[in-house]
Amino acid sequence: MATPASTPAKMRAVQYDACGSGAAGLKHVELPVPSAKKNEVLLKLQAATINPVDWKIQKGDLRPLLPRRLPFIPVTDVAGVVVDVGPGVKGLTAGDQVVAMLNSLNGGGLAEYAVASANLTVKRPAEVSAAEGAGLPIAAGTALQALRSIGAKFDGTGKPLNVLVTAASGGVGLYLVQLAKLANLHVTATCGARNMDLVKSLGADEVMDYKTPEGTSLQSPSGRKYDGVVHCTVGVSWSSFQPLLTDAGRVIDITPNFSAILTSALHWVTFSKKRLVPLLLSPNKADLEFLVGLLKEGKLKTVIDSRFPLSDAGKAWQSSIDGHATGKIVVEMES
């Protein structure tokens, strides 16, 4: 389908044409505006957020799966307005403000226009800004699915579980703390000293500086055993978590390495009650609608670390690589 007459033929975009090139490898280019095919929508983007997986793909960590081809326009988590719909799309029309997760194989988020699957595009109410909405798909989606993996429920029927969140001031961690409290869980969290007040203000019951002996031990200050751990960083082995768990406790690892996958497989084949569970996000429209609804109701907030215009996408990229952001790093397409 051709792009609408009111849509320009060209757009600004940021792409890279080689893996391992870091922020210096991002190039500002002018490209044709894509068109929506069957079950797709064309979006005029307003905001996008950078996740660690975006620069890990560029680094080559996911080769040969991603990037599928070069040059590649990175980033998948976006918000914008629908300017055209492809055949078969229902429930979305031109003019709708939306939040979307783009296809990770194709990327496209660091651009003025992008094509999204209608199945991963949801309407964004006026109460939710583009920047807030763009923070949701990967980070909040991962947090939601991780908590469900340890038995959390959001309809008031869940058990009062104890959960540990590591790296609680990161993009996923800040959503985890809030969602865990919405599920009536007792939350112990670790983060840097400068972010302890923020994490506590979002609902954490116990907060530890990860650089102190108490934080390094990961033990609950109140002596609780954990029904679940959502592990959002690297460098902590299964043996550190195992004695801190309840009899059927689980560690959900959102950044699993090969060793974690092997440990998880061993737990499955030996029918271990305590388990390490690698988590890979399974994006779906229902979860995204649920999360947008929580933002609208004021029950969830997107903590924004910094905002950059598209012209400074390289600075935003480097900020994410540096790893010191508190919350989400946003790239905005419009002033």
Secondary structure as UniProt FT lines:
FT   TURN            5..6
FT   STRAND          10..16
FT   TURN            19..20
FT   HELIX           23..25
FT   STRAND          27..32
FT   TURN            38..39
FT   STRAND          40..50
FT   HELIX           52..59
FT   TURN            60..65
FT   STRAND          77..85
FT   TURN            87..88
FT   TURN            94..95
FT   STRAND          97..101
FT   TURN            104..106
FT   STRAND          113..117
FT   HELIX           118..120
FT   STRAND          121..123
FT   TURN            126..127
FT   HELIX           130..134
FT   HELIX           136..140
FT   HELIX           141..149
FT   TURN            150..151
FT   STRAND          162..165
FT   TURN            168..169
FT   HELIX           171..182
FT   TURN            183..184
FT   STRAND          186..191
FT   HELIX           193..195
FT   HELIX           196..201
FT   TURN            202..203
FT   STRAND          206..209
FT   TURN            210..211
FT   HELIX           213..217
FT   TURN            221..222
FT   STRAND          226..231
FT   HELIX           238..241
FT   HELIX           242..244
FT   STRAND          245..253
FT   HELIX           258..269
FT   TURN            270..271
FT   STRAND          275..278
FT   HELIX           285..297
FT   STRAND          304..309
FT   HELIX           310..312
FT   HELIX           313..322
FT   STRAND          328..332
//
